[in-house]
Structures are given as structure tokens and as C-alpha cells.
Amino acid sequence: MNSPQLIADNGFVPETHFITTKDGYILQIFRVKPKKENSPVAFLQHGLTSSSDMFLLNRRFGSFPFILHEQGYDVWLGNARGNIYCLNHTTLTPEDHQSGTFLSKRWQKSTFLLWWTMYLRQQDKRKHSTSDTPKEQRWDLWLSPAT
């Protein structure tokens, strides 16, 4: 099963978001829809050779994202370019990886910064659609050790 299927199979509502980087990479990240809007955000980013799946394999009561969700967090699962969820590009193919063109050394930084920008845009949309937006929101960030 893939990440959205694992999320749904454990009784939660998955959301899939796509982010296109300035250099053309199309990244797929996932959100475990929170119980209520404006919950504190938890962003989990896997290590070098993994994917968001790694956080979901221990099922409902043993997987960190689900534990965070039950504690009231708005959980996001990042994916880095080059893994199973991030093999799309506007002009390159994964075969270009052999030439070193597909992946760059700055992938982690650019992945997080793009995710952050996408999230802030989503928050800005909410701000214009509701009048009860809180003045501040707590953020927590967890990165997995390199695998």
C-alpha cells in the first residue's frame, strides 16, 4: 500500500498535495487531515533513502503520524525528490539520474522550503475564508535520521 492508502486504511483522511520546484521537480506530499482546522502543525521528513511510507508502517497505534494526529496535530508527511512519490519533473525523466541531472545536492533544503511556502499559501486562503483564524499557531518539525 502507498501512503494515502495506509492513512485511509488506519481510519484517517489522507490529502495529497503536489509542489513544483523552481527547477521543475514535482514533489508529492501527504497530509493526515486534522480533527479541527488551525491545529498545531507537525511536519515529518524521512531520511535520505526512504519515503513517507516509513512513518506509517506500524499501523494506527504505533505510527508516529497517527499518534500526533490523535494528540490534535495537523500532520504533514514530506517526500524528497527521487523517491517513489517524487519521480516527476516538467522536463527530465528518472533516467536522467544516471547523468546526475535528475537529483541535486540541495534537494532537502528546497523540498522543505517549497513545502513551507505551499502551506503558508494554504493558510492564507483559509484566512480569507474564515473570520476565526487564531493569531498564532504552533509548529513542530521532526526529521528522521538518515537511513
N, C-alpha and C positions, 0 to 999 in steps of 0.2 A: 504494500500500500504506500501511496505517497503522502506527503504532509497533510494536505487538505482532507484526504480520506482518513488518516489517523486521527485528526482532530474531530471530524464528524463521528467516526466510529466510537469515540470515547464520550459522546454526548454533548459536544460543544459545537458552536457555529464557526466554521472557517471563512476567512475572507482571503482572496488572492489579489495582490497588487503588483503592477508592473512599473518599473522605473527604467527609463532610458538615460544612460550616462551621456555626457558631452561627447565622448569618443565612440558612441554608438552601441554600447553593450546594453542588452535588455535583461534586467535583473527581475526575478520573481521572488517576492517576499510574502509572508503569510501573517495573518492576524487571527488570534482567537478572540472573537467578538466578545467584548466585556459585558458584564451583567448590567452595568449602567454607564452612560456616557460620562466623560470627564473623570474617569478613574485614573489613578496614577499609572504611568506607563512603564513597562518593563520590556526592554529590547534585548533579545538574546542572539548572539552571533556565534556561529560554530567556528571550529578551528580550521586550519589550512586545507585539509583533505576531506572534509566532511560536508554535510548539508543540514538543513533544519530538521530533517528526519531524526537525527541523533538525539534531539531533545524529547522526542515523542515515543520512543520505543518501549519505555517502561510502563506504558498504559496509564490509565486515569489517575491512580493513586500513587504512582511512583515517578511520574514525569514532571520535571520542574515547571514547565509552562502551565500545566494543569493545576499544580499546587498554587502557583502565583495567581492564576485565574480565580481559584476558589477563595483566595485572600483578597480579592477585589481589584486585581491589576488588569490593565489593558495590555495584553501580551502580544508582542510582535516578534516574529522569527525571521532573521535575516539569512540571506544566501549570498555567497560570494561568486563572482564571475568564474566560470569554468566548471562549476559543479552541475549536477543533473538539472537543476532548475534555472541555470543561467548560461545556457549554451546558444542563446540567440544574440544576434548582432545585426545592425542595419546593413552592413556591407560584408563583414567577414564570416567565415564558417569555422567550426571547431577544427577542421583540418588545417587551418592556418596556424594552429597552436604549434605544430611541428617547426614552423619557421620562427616561432617566438612572437608572432604578431598578435595572436589572439589574447594572450594574457600580458598584463603589465605588472611592474613591481609595486604600483600604487593602488592595487585593487582593493585592499581592506579600507584604506582611508576614503577612497572615492565611493565605495559601497555605503559606508556609514553616513557620509555627508549627504549623499543622494537620498538615503532613507530619511534622514533628518529633515531635509528640505521638503520631501513629499509629505511627511507627517505634519509639518507646520502648515503647509498648504491646506491639508485636510482640516486642521484645527481652525484655520482662517475661514473656511467655508462654513464650519459649524458656528463660528462666532456670528456670522451674518444671518444664520438661520434660527438662532435661539437667543433669548434675552437673559437666560440664567447661566451664562458661562462664568465659571469661577475666576477670581483674579489671579490665582497662581495654581500651578499644577506640579506635582512631584514627579520626578523622573528617576528611574533606576536603570542601570545598564549592567548587564552580565555578559562577559565574553568567555567562551570556553577556551581552555588551554589548547595550544596547537596539538593536532593529532598526527 
